[in-house]
């Protein structure tokens, strides 16, 4: 039965006549639980009775657990959740840079949705990053509920308030070109400028859509395999690339979040939708065949030594081809380097992957195949019923082939890298 005790204040080592009340109650294990600081006996007893009621109902949370800080539990949460390396790195970055500076020393039981929502509106970052941070806080709070530190996650199911004041509603400048549009002609020009080894990587991304890490992880044993599928009275066949793994580059952390340095390693694909076979249009199958004949390394898209591209090295190669560069005069110990006019400033591999998905929409690729080729998990019940058919696959291949040939014609180009000719009856088709 809950009861209250007087707690006398002490000044200069001597007990005074001033006092507060301490609530006393019995914990589930039979031990004595206490909570000090109540101004009256009635409040102290009522609080203790409430604890005993919750214990009997099975909903009680130890006050000591509720007082655990968010920062302390966040470390426990991160150590107990095994995720892909890049995901772990991104979570730690959001915690260190944005979340912990505000919430590290706040008790779990003191976090409210109003405070979190008000805070995220003040963050000096892009709105998508705000959403990621709020989502991560909510995920950690749900973990605290499951671990018995709090009874409910106050963030669960809540919708963030979006900033609509000032310039928030104004359109953001496009990262690529004037309106964010990437043309197949741009991909061809960049590929031609970079040469056949790197250029075929660019074209594969633009016309088959592998993610950056998926392209780096592509093994020659999984390139130009053959899809065979019954079609009418016969069998439909086409070349494919098989995406089953990817390279991930991220900063490794220990269980406490301490940085251990950057790593680049193979990982499984992001999810079950990302592991896929992608049909390859005829022109690209021909280019990949020539590339495999010339290329001595196991990974199809890599540096000249066969090692995976690091993002920094790739940028030094790729950025000048898109953004342009100044001419470098020949001098002692330095060779002449011609200048390049810009093709499409800001173009990156994600934009090229987006080009592939845009082209699929342009040529009317059906949803079951469009989601499969992009490596996206199709939402809704339809993904369980609808499957790509050979007719869908052939329409996609014909459409991508036509887009490529039309782009080559628009550029007035008949060859790529001086090794292949685009004409009627040529190997392109």
PyMOL commands that set and color helices and strands:
alter all, ss='L'
color gray80, all
select helices_A, chain A and resi 41-57+63-66+70-80+85-103+108-110+113-121+127-146+184-194+196-208+212-216+220-222+282-294+311-323+349-362+367-374+381-384+390-410
alter helices_A, ss='H'
color red, helices_A
select strands_A, chain A and resi 3-11+14-26+32-38+223-231+234-243+245-253+259-268+276-279+415-416+420-421
alter strands_A, ss='S'
color yellow, strands_A
deselect
rebuild
show_as cartoon
